[in-house]
Amino acid sequence: MKDAPHAVDVHVGKTIRIKRLMRKVSQTELGDRVGVTFQQIQKYEKGSNRVSASMLVEIAGALDVDVRSFFEDVHPGTANDNPTPSEEFVVSRDGVLLNAAFLSIKNEQVRKKIVKLVQAIAGMEQLDDAE
């Protein structure tokens, strides 16, 4: 029986996915850049296969990121095995794409208005659910 993936491997995999989606790179394209199949990239992103140090360096180069960025927010013994729905959304395709689009808006006032709009819509939905 195979052991469950280590929380750090899952975190690194999710971070690979986030960085790949932020750069609009497909799993196939990333796999081609580093010499593995898209299925292997999927396994890395799920944390079901560990990423070797040399492969992590290759992936970092292919995505043009610092290899240390894959370990940001990793603290020994505090890895979260049960992510909240909001944490799951952040690493989902929609969450990553929404974040990338939002961050590409240069006008800070426009970003603030978007946040207020979304908060207002969420508040309206909560009122609708209460009825």
C-alpha positions in Angstrom: 0.0 0.0 0.0 1.3 3.4 -1.0 1.7 6.1 1.7 -0.2 9.3 1.5 1.7 12.1 -0.2 3.8 14.2 2.2 2.2 17.7 2.9 5.4 19.4 1.5 5.2 17.5 -1.7 1.5 18.5 -2.1 2.4 22.1 -1.4 5.2 22.1 -3.9 2.9 20.5 -6.5 0.2 23.1 -5.9 2.8 25.9 -6.2 4.0 24.4 -9.5 0.4 24.4 -10.8 -0.2 28.0 -9.6 3.0 29.3 -11.3 2.3 27.3 -14.5 -1.3 28.7 -14.8 -0.2 32.2 -14.0 2.2 32.0 -16.9 -0.5 30.4 -19.1 1.6 27.3 -19.7 -0.1 24.0 -20.3 0.9 20.8 -18.6 2.0 19.5 -22.0 4.1 22.5 -22.7 5.8 22.4 -19.3 6.4 18.7 -19.7 8.0 19.3 -23.1 10.2 22.1 -21.6 11.6 19.8 -18.9 11.5 16.4 -20.7 8.6 14.6 -19.1 5.0 13.8 -20.1 2.0 15.9 -19.2 0.9 13.0 -17.0 4.1 13.3 -15.0 3.4 17.0 -14.5 -0.1 16.1 -13.3 1.4 13.8 -10.7 3.8 16.4 -9.6 1.0 19.0 -9.2 -1.1 16.6 -7.2 1.8 15.7 -5.0 1.4 12.0 -5.8 4.9 11.9 -7.3 7.7 13.7 -5.5 9.7 16.2 -7.6 13.4 15.6 -7.4 15.7 18.6 -6.7 17.1 18.5 -10.2 13.6 18.4 -11.7 12.4 21.2 -9.5 15.4 23.3 -10.8 14.3 22.4 -14.4 10.7 23.4 -13.7 11.7 26.7 -12.1 13.8 27.5 -15.2 11.0 26.5 -17.5 8.6 28.8 -15.7 11.2 31.5 -15.1 10.8 31.5 -11.3 13.2 31.3 -8.4 13.3 27.7 -7.2 13.0 28.9 -3.6 9.5 30.2 -4.4 8.2 26.7 -4.4 8.8 26.5 -0.7 7.3 29.8 0.4 4.9 29.4 3.3 6.2 25.9 4.1 6.8 25.5 7.8 7.8 22.1 9.3 5.0 20.4 11.2 2.4 23.0 10.2 1.4 21.8 6.7 -2.3 21.8 6.3 -3.6 18.4 5.2 -7.2 19.6 5.2 -7.4 22.8 3.1 -10.4 25.1 3.5 -12.7 25.7 0.6 -11.1 29.2 0.1 -7.6 27.6 0.0 -8.8 25.0 -2.5 -10.3 27.8 -4.7 -7.0 29.8 -4.6 -5.2 26.9 -6.2 -8.0 26.0 -8.6 -7.7 27.0 -12.3 -10.4 29.6 -11.8 -8.8 31.0 -8.7 -5.4 31.3 -10.3 -6.8 32.8 -13.5 -8.9 35.3 -11.5 -6.0 36.3 -9.4 -3.7 36.7 -12.5 -6.3 38.9 -14.2 -7.0 40.9 -11.1 -3.3 41.6 -10.6 -2.9 42.7 -14.2 -5.2 45.6 -13.5 -2.8 48.5 -13.0 -5.3 51.0 -11.6 -5.6 50.6 -7.9 -8.9 52.4 -7.7 -10.4 50.0 -10.3 -9.1 47.0 -8.2 -10.7 48.5 -5.1 -14.0 49.0 -6.9 -13.9 45.4 -8.1 -13.4 44.1 -4.6 -16.3 46.2 -3.3 -18.5 45.0 -6.2 -17.7 41.3 -5.4 -18.3 41.9 -1.7 -21.7 43.5 -2.5 -22.7 40.6 -4.7 -21.7 38.1 -2.0 -23.7 40.1 0.6 -26.8 40.0 -1.7 -26.4 36.3 -2.2 -26.2 35.7 1.6 -29.5 37.7 1.9 -31.1 35.6 -0.8 -30.0 32.4 0.9 -31.5 33.6 4.2 -35.0 33.9 2.7 
